Amino acid sequence: MQNSPSTIILTGEHIQQIITHVGIDAIMDELIEATYQAFVNYDSADSVMKARSGFNYAEPNEGLVEWMPIRKIGDNELVIKVVGYHPRNPELHQIPTILSTISKYDTKTGHLMALVDGVLPTSLRTGAVSAVASKLFGKKESEIMGLIGCGAQSITQLHGISRMFDLKEVYYYDIDPISQQSFESRVAMLNLDCSFIPSTINEILRQSDILTTGTSIGIGEGPLFENAKTKDWLHINAIGSDFPGKFEIPLSFLKKSYVCPDWIKQATIEGECQQLSESQIGESLFNCLKDANKHKNLKGQLTVFDSTGLALQDLVVSTIFLNHAKAMNIGKALIIENESIDEKNPYSFLTTLKKS
């Protein structure tokens, strides 16, 4: 009997072990740098990425399940994340809003090489790409951050941006009083030397140098604000728009800002860019990072990073955790795929059973 190759499984517990061993700051720093390099060096001739697709539904609860694929031709591998977004999960089931798994395949054979929990990695990679965008567009002297939405994503958003900027104050708001009240205690482990100020949306907009919007606002319920006063150089990381018809930023603000989508093909379907015509949308994050000098003047202007989330980011974060797992000798190796005496006879195992 031939030995079938095994599949490496990294559970949520393994992800936590790696972070505890390596250090949360070291993991975030590594991820920020790897994310930057992945966008700057992205080559569409070697990486085939498709916009995510899936199912959106309103019953039994509003939600979606989508898949996000990327193929790395030179590495003979393909990564697919399957992600579920269900905003009532914390309320109804006491589980995160976003649940996901990342699978990695060998394109020479189709073998499933790895299966990685995607819950914490998704939040981490979203925080990392906001840090990259904020470094590109935010003023170097930025020291006041705003957060509209204090769910799980807000923690890694604050963490990632705090690794790029010397933050002095963090203004925050959530429509859920419990989420707002618990926010400061939930970020205590980041050991940030800054003041945390519960606030209103308008005050957050007025005070912030850099802002992240990451809410569960419903389809057709946006935007989060209108005609708010802001600093001339405010940079917004808009991470909450993930449905057609769902958006957080008002059209009036988008029109007077430079709007940078992570990937225009996807952002015009699910992101803030669905509100805009093609001529009103700036270059993608790929192009902006590749030619950063061309865009340095934007640091003094209103900018919006329309972050819808890419399979490229899932490839980056899963690779980092798989590499650390290998170095630490953790993870579970399972033979999931069928072993057979005769690869052309799926019933060949029955012959063995009869003989024994």
Residue pairs with C-beta under 8 A, 6 or more apart in sequence:
1 339
1 340
1 341
2 339
2 340
2 343
3 339
4 335
4 337
4 338
4 339
5 111
5 113
5 335
5 337
6 333
6 334
6 335
7 111
7 112
7 113
7 114
7 115
7 333
7 334
7 335
7 336
7 337
8 113
8 114
8 115
8 322
8 325
8 331
8 332
8 333
9 114
9 115
9 116
9 331
9 332
9 333
9 334
10 114
10 115
10 116
10 117
10 321
10 322
10 325
10 331
11 117
11 332
12 117
12 119
12 120
14 117
14 321
14 325
14 330
14 331
14 332
15 116
15 117
15 120
15 121
15 321
16 120
17 328
17 330
18 27
18 321
18 324
18 325
18 328
18 330
19 27
19 120
21 324
21 328
22 30
22 324
24 159
24 189
24 190
25 163
27 124
27 320
28 124
28 127
28 128
28 131
28 156
28 159
28 160
28 163
29 163
30 320
31 124
31 125
31 128
31 316
31 317
31 320
32 128
32 131
32 132
32 160
32 163
32 164
34 128
34 316
34 319
34 320
35 125
35 128
35 129
35 132
35 313
35 316
36 132
36 289
38 312
38 313
38 315
38 316
39 132
39 285
39 286
39 289
39 290
39 312
40 289
40 290
42 286
42 312
45 73
46 72
46 73
46 74
47 70
47 71
47 72
47 73
47 312
48 70
48 71
48 73
49 69
49 70
49 71
49 263
49 310
49 311
49 312
50 68
50 69
50 70
50 311
51 263
51 265
51 266
51 269
52 66
52 67
52 68
52 83
52 266
52 309
52 311
53 66
53 67
54 64
54 65
54 66
54 67
55 64
55 65
55 66
56 63
56 64
56 243
56 244
57 63
57 64
61 86
61 88
61 92
62 86
62 87
62 88
62 218
62 219
63 84
63 85
63 86
63 87
63 88
64 84
64 85
64 86
64 242
64 243
65 82
65 83
65 84
66 82
66 83
66 84
66 85
67 80
67 81
67 82
67 83
68 80
68 81
68 82
68 83
68 309
68 310
68 311
68 314
69 78
69 79
69 80
69 311
70 78
70 79
70 80
70 310
70 311
70 312
70 314
70 315
71 77
71 78
71 107
72 78
72 79
72 315
73 107
76 106
76 107
76 108
77 104
77 105
77 106
77 107
77 113
78 104
78 105
78 107
79 102
79 103
79 104
79 105
79 311
79 314
79 315
79 318
80 102
80 103
80 105
80 311
81 100
81 101
81 102
81 103
81 118
81 122
81 311
81 314
82 100
82 101
82 103
82 118
83 98
83 99
83 100
83 118
83 122
84 98
84 99
84 100
85 97
85 98
85 242
86 97
86 99
87 97
87 216
87 218
89 95
89 96
89 97
89 99
90 96
90 97
90 151
96 119
96 152
97 151
97 152
97 216
98 119
98 122
98 123
98 152
98 153
99 118
99 119
100 117
100 118
100 119
100 122
101 115
101 116
101 117
101 118
102 114
102 115
102 116
102 117
102 118
102 121
102 314
102 317
102 318
103 112
103 114
103 115
103 116
104 112
104 113
104 114
104 115
104 116
104 318
104 322
105 111
105 112
105 113
106 113
111 337
112 336
112 337
114 318
114 322
116 318
116 321
116 322
118 314
118 318
121 314
121 317
121 318
121 321
122 309
122 314
122 317
123 152
123 153
123 155
123 156
124 156
124 317
125 309
125 313
125 314
125 316
125 317
126 153
126 156
126 157
126 239
126 307
126 309
126 313
127 153
127 155
127 156
127 157
127 158
127 159
127 160
127 161
128 156
128 160
128 313
128 317
129 262
129 285
129 307
129 313
130 157
130 160
130 161
130 212
130 237
130 239
130 305
130 307
131 160
131 161
131 163
131 164
132 285
132 289
133 235
133 237
133 260
133 285
133 305
133 307
134 142
134 161
134 164
134 165
134 210
134 235
134 237
134 305
135 164
136 285
136 288
136 289
136 292
136 295
137 235
137 258
137 260
137 295
137 298
137 299
137 303
137 305
138 164
138 165
138 209
138 210
138 233
138 235
138 299
138 303
139 209
139 233
139 235
139 299
139 300
140 299
141 209
142 165
142 209
142 210
142 235
143 165
143 166
143 167
143 168
143 169
143 209
144 167
144 168
144 169
144 170
144 171
144 207
144 208
144 209
144 210
145 158
145 161
145 162
145 165
145 167
145 169
145 170
145 171
145 208
145 209
145 210
145 211
145 212
146 170
146 171
146 172
146 199
146 204
146 205
146 207
146 208
146 210
146 211
146 212
147 154
147 157
147 158
147 170
147 171
147 172
147 173
147 183
147 204
147 211
147 212
147 214
148 172
148 173
148 174
148 201
148 204
148 211
148 212
148 213
148 214
148 215
148 224
148 248
149 173
149 174
149 212
149 213
149 214
149 215
149 216
149 240
150 172
150 173
150 174
150 176
150 179
150 180
150 182
150 183
151 174
151 179
151 214
151 215
151 216
153 212
153 214
153 239
154 172
154 183
154 212
154 214
155 186
155 187
155 190
157 212
157 214
157 237
157 239
158 170
158 187
158 190
158 192
158 212
159 187
159 190
161 167
161 210
161 212
161 237
162 190
162 192
162 194
165 210
167 192
167 194
168 194
168 195
169 194
169 195
169 196
169 197
169 207
170 192
170 194
170 195
170 196
170 197
171 197
171 198
171 199
171 203
171 204
171 207
171 208
172 180
172 183
172 196
172 197
172 198
172 199
172 204
173 180
173 198
173 199
173 200
173 201
173 204
174 180
174 183
174 215
175 215
180 198
181 198
183 196
183 198
184 196
187 196
199 207
201 224
201 225
201 228
202 225
202 228
202 229
204 211
205 211
205 225
205 228
205 229
205 230
205 234
206 228
206 229
206 230
206 231
208 230
208 231
208 234
209 231
209 233
209 234
209 235
210 234
210 235
210 236
210 237
211 234
211 235
211 236
211 237
212 236
212 237
212 238
212 239
213 224
213 236
213 237
213 238
213 239
213 240
213 248
213 249
214 239
214 240
215 224
215 240
215 248
216 240
217 224
217 240
217 246
217 248
218 246
219 243
219 244
219 245
219 246
220 245
220 246
221 246
222 241
222 246
222 247
222 248
222 249
222 250
223 247
223 248
223 249
223 250
223 251
223 253
224 248
224 249
224 250
225 250
226 250
226 252
227 250
227 252
228 253
230 302
232 300
232 301
232 302
233 299
233 300
233 301
233 302
234 302
234 303
235 302
235 303
235 304
235 305
236 249
236 257
236 303
236 304
236 305
237 305
237 307
238 248
238 249
238 271
238 272
238 304
238 305
238 306
238 307
239 307
239 309
240 246
240 248
241 247
241 248
241 270
241 271
241 272
241 274
241 306
241 308
242 270
242 271
242 308
242 309
243 270
244 269
244 270
244 274
245 274
246 270
247 271
247 272
247 274
247 275
248 272
249 272
249 304
251 275
251 276
253 302
253 304
254 272
254 275
254 276
254 280
254 304
255 276
255 280
256 302
257 301
257 302
257 303
257 304
258 282
258 295
258 298
258 301
258 302
258 303
258 304
259 272
259 273
259 276
259 280
259 281
259 282
259 303
259 304
259 306
260 282
260 283
260 284
260 285
260 288
260 303
260 304
260 305
260 306
261 267
261 268
261 271
261 273
261 281
261 282
261 284
261 285
261 306
261 308
262 271
262 284
262 285
262 305
262 306
262 307
262 308
262 309
262 310
263 284
263 285
263 286
263 308
263 310
264 273
264 281
264 284
266 308
266 310
267 273
267 274
267 281
267 306
267 308
268 274
268 276
268 278
268 281
270 308
271 306
271 307
271 308
272 304
272 306
273 281
273 306
282 288
283 295
285 305
288 295
322 331
325 331
338 346
339 349
340 346
340 348
340 349
341 348
341 349
341 351
341 352
342 348
